[in-house]
Amino acid sequence: MADMKSLAKDTAIYGVSSILGKFLNWCLLPFYSYVLAAPKDYGMVTDLYNWTAVMYILLTYGMETGFFRFVNKSEEESKKVYSTTLFSVATTSIFFIAVCLLFNSPISIAMGYGAHPEFIWMMCVIVAIDAFSAIPFAFLRYKKRPIAFATLKMVMIFANIVLNIFFLYLCPKIYAWHPGLIDWFFTPNYGVGYVFVANFLSSIIGLIILVPFMWLKWLFDWPLLKRMLKYSLPLLILGMAGIMNQSFDKIVFKYLFADKQEAMTQLGIYGACFRIGIVMMMFTQAFRYAYEPFVFAKQKNEDNRKAYADAMKYYIIFSVFIFLGVMYYLDILQFLVRSDYRVGLVVVPIVLGCYIFQGIYFNLSFWYKLTDKTNWGAIIALIGSAATIAGNIIFVPVYGYIGSAWVAFICFFMMMIISWVLGQKYYPIKYDLKSAGRYTVLCIVLYLAGMFVPIDSMLLRMVYRTILLLFFGAYVVRKDLPLKSIPLLNKFVKKG
């Protein structure tokens, strides 16, 4: 229980920063949907940001996880592991920027942005900086400095949000009032381009504030780097395949339609409604930030498998709670996007399911990381990637973004099952399958009861669904999470 309290504490701190940060970025979704001229503009944002997600995995090439693996080995010197990792990722990031700048024009034309090649070079610099910054942030997690981690993340997020508001909202107002004040840097019809300008500037700010955590004695070790690359490169294949499972549908979307404008409009609608499900990703990411260093550090102890099983159980419980919460209040959440986007809300429950399976798959994946069988992780991800590619090519031209959502759902479910089967063979953990099954059935029952009971009044509908959600919470407290075991709340229970 002490281990779970430690994990819960770190998850809470990482979670507050991650959830608050993601929420603030999430607030850009309604901002974009109401400020950008049309869904096709948000389609461009969706397209390019999914490309950067793929490039981020390529430029980190598994070294973030490799850092945690080697820095926790007793025979390795932590400063040497950190500086070697930092030097490696810095070198590849600089090389990437140089190549992108050199071939910016042909790359822009090939991606359909020949009229705005600056979009491409800005996104290349952004993703290179983000990849490099991942290592100092990993070092903060290793040093168990979640407050410093959270503070720095929040500064970067606030910078991005403020710059977005400045360029997309304030500048048009100022220009309409007195053009001469800002016409030396602001172009009224640049529109969506300022989304990328804001991100570019915030990434530069983020890099500057991380400098104190990179100012160290350089202890580069080539033999160590070779060992780390041997461990991490299979994770690159794993990561690339995994991110393609998440991003391939949005990257390939515009190429599967004859009418490119219609494709970008649908992509904008899909991307906006997909982001409504980001609440589940917030929790998954917060859990991951705390769980990854916890697992590798815990490996030093003997009795660790029960802790992993407990962590899985609580992840499932809270995932189900978030799923029900989002779906129950979707009638309110729909106003996050402009009315011409809401036709795509049908994908939200499918997206939430994808994130649940993805989180469970992440928790299961530690069997091949702890046993150094990362090649299996690559194989599983490649299977999922092949299914994603084939599914999207077959179904998107017929069913549009609905087909994309279902393909992702099936893909992550399949990967989750394969990983569990192999994990029980190579690193068996006695997960509480009975509890998982019980909460799955309860989730389905409460979802059907909440979503398909006809109640015309929105107020009464919200009250009814809130009662169902409270019932779920009471069930969890009664069966698996008594209040006396929850930090902070346990003090009040004891007093009572």
N, C-alpha and C positions, 0 to 999 in steps of 0.2 A: 504493500500500500504506500510505503514511503516513496518508492520509485514512481508510482502513478501520481503522487502529489507533486513530485519534482517535475514530471512531464507536464502535468496540468498547469503548474505555475509558469513554466516556460512557454507552453502553448498559449496561455492567457496573455502573456506579455507580447509574444510574437503575434498573437491573434489580434490584440487590440490595434497594434500598428498595421498589421496586414489588412484586417477588416476595415479599419478606419481609412487606410490608404486606398484600398480597393473601392470602398464606398465613395470616397471623394472622387476617384477616377470614374466610378460608376455614375456619379452625378454629371459627368461630362456627356454621358449617353443622352439624357433628355436635353441637355444644352445643345449638343450637336443636332439632334433630331428636330429641334425647334429653330435653330439658327442657320444650319446649312440649307441651301436652296431646295434640294430634292434628295430622296433616298439614294439616288445614284452617286451623290457626293459621299455619303457615308459608305457606299459600296467601295469607293476608292480607299477610304480609311481602313475598312475591313480587309481589303485585298493586300495592301502594303504592310499592315501590321501582322498579318499572318505570314508574309514572307520574312519579316524580321524575326518572328518566332522560330522559323526554321533556321535562319542564319545564326541566331543566338546559340542554338544547340550545336551547330557546326563549329562555332568559334570557341565554345567552352570545352568541347570534345571530351566530356566526362571527367574533366579535371576537378570540378567542384566536389564530386563524390570521391574521386581519387584522393583529394586532399584530406578528407575526413578519414578515409581508410588508412592512409600512411601516417598522418599526424598522431593517430591513436595507437600506433605500434610502439611498444616500449623501446625498441632498438633504434628508433628514428628520432632525430632532433627536430623539435617542432619548428624552430625558426628556419632551419634549412629546408624543411618541407614547404613552408609557406613561401619563402623567397624563390625557391626553384619553381614552384607552381606559378607564382606571379610573373616571373621572367618569361616562362613558356607562353602563357596566355597573352602577355603584352606583345611579345614578338609576333605571334600569329595575327593579333588584332591590327597591329600597324601594317603588316603585309596585306591584310584584307582591305584596309582603307586605301592603300596605294593602288592595288589592282582595280578597285571600284572607281577611283578617280581617273585612272588611266583609260579605262574602257567604259566610262560613264555613258557616252552617246549610244553605242550599240546596245548596251544593256537596257537603257531606257526605251529604245525603239522596240526591242524584243519583248519587253514587258507591257508595251502599249502606252508608255508615258513619254513618247518622243517630243511632245509639246512642252513637257515640264521635266527635263532631265535633272533639275535640281531636287525634285522629290526623291529621286533615287540616291543621289550622293548624300543627301541629308540622312536618309534612312540607313545607309551603309555606315556612316559615322556614328549614328545613334546606337546601332546594334553592336558595333565594335567596342564602344565605350561601356555599354551595359555588360558585355561579356567579360571585359577586363575587370569591371567593378564587382562582379560576382565573387571574385577571390577574396578581396578585402572584407566583403560582407560575410563570406564563409568563415574567415578568420575570427570575426567578431562572434559568430555563433559558437565556434570552437572554444573561444575564451569565456563563453557564457556571459556575454555582455549584451543581453537583449535590449536594455534601455538605450545604449549607444546605437545599436542596430536600428531600433525603431525610430530614434530621433533623426538619424541621417536619412532613412527612407522617407520620413515625413517631410523633411526639408525639400527633397527632390520632387515629391508628389505635389506639395504646395506650389513650388516654382512652376511646374507644368500647368497646374490649374490656373494660377494667376496669369501666366502668359497667354493661355487659351482665351481667358475672359478678356484680357487686354486687347488681343489682336482681332478676335471675332465679335466682340460686343462693344467695347469702349472705343476702339479706333474708328469703326464706322460712325458712331455717334459724334465723335470729335471732328471727323472729316466732314460730316454733314453741316456741322456748326461753323468750323473754321478750317478749311482744307490746308491752308498755308502752314499750320502748326505741325502737321505730320506727313505731308505729301512727299517729303524727302526720303521716307522709308516705307510708307504705307500705300498699297495699291488696292482700291476698293473692290475690284473684280477678281482679286487673287483667291478669295474664298477659302476653300478647303486646304489650300497650300499653307495657310497659317497654322493649321493643326500640326503639320510637320515642322514648321519653324519653331513653334512653342516647345515641341518635344526635343528638338535639336539643342535649343538654348538651355533647357532644364537638364539635359544630359551633361552638358559642359559644366554647369553649376555643380552637379553631383560628383563629377570627376574631381573638381577642385576641392570640395569638402572632404574627400576621401584621402587626400594627399598625406595628412598626418599618420594615417594607418598604413601607408606604403613606404614611409621614411624609416628604413631599417637597414641593418648591416646585411649586405647581399652575400648569401652563402650558397651560390649556385652549385649544384651537384649533378653532373651529367649522368653517372650511373644510377642515381636516384630517379632522375627524370625518365630514364629508359624503363625502369621498373614501374613507375607510375603510368607511363604511356601504355605499357603492356597490360596493365590492369584497366586503364580508363578507356582505351580506344574501342574495345567491344561495347562500352557504354555509349560511345558516340553513335555506333550503329543502332543501339537500343534507343538512344535519345532521338535520332533522326527518324527512325521508324515510328517511335511514339508520337513525335510532334506532327509527323505526316498524318497519323491517325486523327489528330485534332484539327489540322490546318489544311490538309490536302483538298477537302471539299470546297473550301473558300478560295484556295489558290487556283484550282482548276475550273471553278464555276463559270467564269466568263468565257472559257474556251469551249464549253459544251452547248452554247446557244448561238444560233445564227445571228440574232439581233443582239449586238454587244451592249447597246443602251439598256435594253430590257434585262439583260443579264446583270448589269451593274445595279439596276434598280432592285431586282430580286435579292441580289447579294447584300445590298444595304438593308433591306427589310430583315433578311435572315440574320445578318450580323448584329443588328440592333436587338432583335428578340432573343438571340443566342446569349447576348450579354446580360439579359435579365436573370438568367440562371447563374450568373457569376457569384451569387451568394454562396452557392455550394463550393465553388472553387476557392473562395476566400477561406472557408473553414479547412478545406483540403490542404491549401498552401500553408496556412498557419500551423496545422498539425505536422506537416512535413518539415517545416523549419525546426521545430522542436524535436521531432521524432528521429530524424536522420543522425544528428550527433549523439542523441540518447542511445540509439541502437549500437553504434560502433563503440561508444564508451562502455556500454553495458556488456559488450562481448568479453571484456576483461574479467567479468564475474562468471561464476559457475552456473547459478540458477537464473537463467534469463528468459527461457522460452515461455514461462507463465506470464511474464511481464508483457511479452509481445502479443500473446493471446488476449490478455486483458485490454491492451491498447486497441486491438482490432474490435473487440466487443463494444467499447465505448465510442469508437469512431462510427460504427454502424448505428448505434443509438442516436447520436447527435446528427448524423446524416439524415436519418429518417425524420427527425424533428424539423430540420431545415427544409426538407422536401415538402412536408405537409404545410409548414408555415408559408412558404412561397406560393404554393398552389392555392391555399385557402384565401390568401389576400391578393391574388392575381387581379381581381376586379379593381383593386386600388393601384397596384403596381403598373397596370396597363397605361396609366397616365404619365409614366416615365417617358413614353415615346409619343410622337405626334400621331394623329389619327390614321394617316396614310401608311404607318408602319404596323398597325395593330393586327392586320390580317395574318401576320406571322406568329402571333402568340401561341398558336397551336403547337409549336415546337418546344415550348418551355418545359413541360413535364418530361419530354424525351431528353432534353439537354440535362436536366437535373439528374435523371437516371444515368446518363453518361458520366457525369462527374462523380456520382456515388461509386460506380464500377471502377472508375479511374483511381479513386482514392483507395478502394479495397485492393486493387491491383498493386498500387504503390506499397501498401503495407505488406502484401504478400511477397513483393519483389526482393525483400532483404535476404531470403534464403540463398539466392545466387550471388548476392553481394558479400554475404558473410562467409560463404564457402568458396569464394573466388571463382565461381562458375558463371562469370558474367556473359560468357558466350551463349548461355541458355536464354538470358534476358534479351540478347540481340535476336535470337531465333524466334522467340515469342513475339517480339515487336515486329519483326519482318513478316510473320504470318498475319498479324493484325493489319500491317500496312498494305500487304497484298490484297487482303479482303476489302480494305477501305478504298483502294484505288479501283479495283474491279467493280465494287458496289456503286461507287459514284459515277463511273463511266456508264454503267448499265442503267441506273435508276434516275439520276439527276435529269437527263434530257426528257424523261417521261413524267416524273413527279416533282421536279424542281427541288426547292430546299427541304421539303418534307422527306424526300428520298435521302438527302444528305444526313438529316438528323437521325433517321432510323438506321442507316448504315453505321453511323458512329456508335449508336446504342448497341447494336449487335456485335460490333467489333470489340468494344471494351468488355462486354460480357464474355465473349469468347476468350479473350486474353486473360481475364480474371480466372476463368475455369481452368485453363491450361496451366497457369502459374501455380494454382492451388494443387493440382494433381502432381506436378513435378516437384513442388516444394515438399509435399508429404513423402516423397521418395528420397530426396537428397538431404532435407533438413526438416524432419517432421516436427510440427508444432500442433499441439492439441487445442485447436481453436474451438470455441463454444458454438458449434454448429446448431445446437438446439436453440440457443438464444438468438442466433442470426435468423433462423427460420421463423421463430416466434415473432420477431420484430418485422420481418418481411410480410408475413401474413397480416399482422396488425396494421401495417402501413397501407396495404392494399384495401383492407376493409374500411379503414378510416378515410382513405382517399375517395373511395366509391361513395361512402356515406356523406362525405362533405361536398363532393362536386356534382353528384347526380340526383340529390334530393331537391326537387323544384321549389325554390323560395323566391318569389318575385321581388320582395323588398330587399334592397341591398343591405340596409342596416340590420334587418333580422337575419339575413344570410351570413353577415359577418359575425353576429353574436352567436349563431348556431355553430359556425366553424370554430370560433374561439373556444367554445365549450368542448368541442371535440379535441382541440389541441391541448387544452388543460387536462382532459381525461388522459391523453397520451403521456403528458408530463407526470401526472399522478401515478400512472402505471409504472413508469420508469423509476420513480422514487420508491415505490412500494417493492419492486422486484430486484432492481440492480444498483440503484444509486441513492441510498438513504441520505437524508439531509445532513446527518452527523458526520458523513464521510467527505462532505464538500467543504474545501477551505473557505473561511470567512463565515459561511452560513452555519458551520458546525458550532461556532461560538454562541450564536443565538439559540440553537437547538439545545445546547447544554444548559444555558441559562434558563430556558423555558422548563 
